[in-house]
C-alpha cells in the first residue's frame, strides 16, 4: 500500500512538472523515453550471449 501511495505521489509530481513546460519539451521527453524503452525491449528479445543462473563457466 505504501508503494502505491509513493507511486501516485511521484506520478502527480511528474504530471505537474509536465503541465508547466512547453509542449515540444514534453513531446521530446516522451519520445526519448519511448526510444529508450524500445532499445531495452529489443536488447531483451534479441538472441545473444546470455549468462546462466548456475554460473557454470570455466574456473
C-alpha positions in Angstrom: 0.0 0.0 0.0 2.8 2.4 0.8 4.4 1.6 -2.5 1.2 2.6 -4.3 0.9 5.9 -2.4 4.5 6.7 -3.3 4.0 5.8 -7.0 0.9 8.0 -7.1 2.8 10.8 -5.4 5.6 10.6 -8.0 3.1 10.4 -10.8 1.5 13.6 -9.5 4.8 15.4 -9.3 5.7 14.4 -12.9 2.4 15.4 -14.3 2.6 18.7 -12.5 6.0 19.3 -14.0 4.8 18.4 -17.5 2.0 20.9 -17.2 4.4 23.8 -16.7 6.8 23.0 -19.6 6.2 23.8 -23.3 4.5 21.1 -25.4 7.6 20.5 -27.6 9.7 19.7 -24.5 7.1 17.3 -23.2 6.9 15.6 -26.6 10.7 15.4 -26.9 10.9 13.8 -23.4 8.2 11.3 -24.3 9.9 10.4 -27.5 13.2 9.9 -25.6 11.6 7.6 -23.1 9.8 5.7 -25.8 13.1 5.2 -27.7 14.9 4.1 -24.5 12.1 1.5 -23.8 12.2 0.3 -27.4 16.0 -0.3 -27.3 15.6 -2.1 -24.0 12.9 -4.3 -25.3 14.9 -5.1 -28.5 18.0 -6.0 -26.4 15.9 -8.3 -24.2 14.3 -10.1 -27.1 17.2 -10.5 -29.5 19.2 -13.7 -29.0 22.7 -13.2 -27.8 25.2 -14.2 -25.2 23.4 -14.9 -22.0 24.7 -15.6 -18.6 23.5 -18.8 -17.0 22.0 -18.7 -13.5 24.2 -21.5 -12.3 27.4 -19.8 -13.4 28.8 -22.9 -15.0 31.7 -21.3 -16.6 35.4 -22.3 -16.5 37.1 -21.9 -13.2 
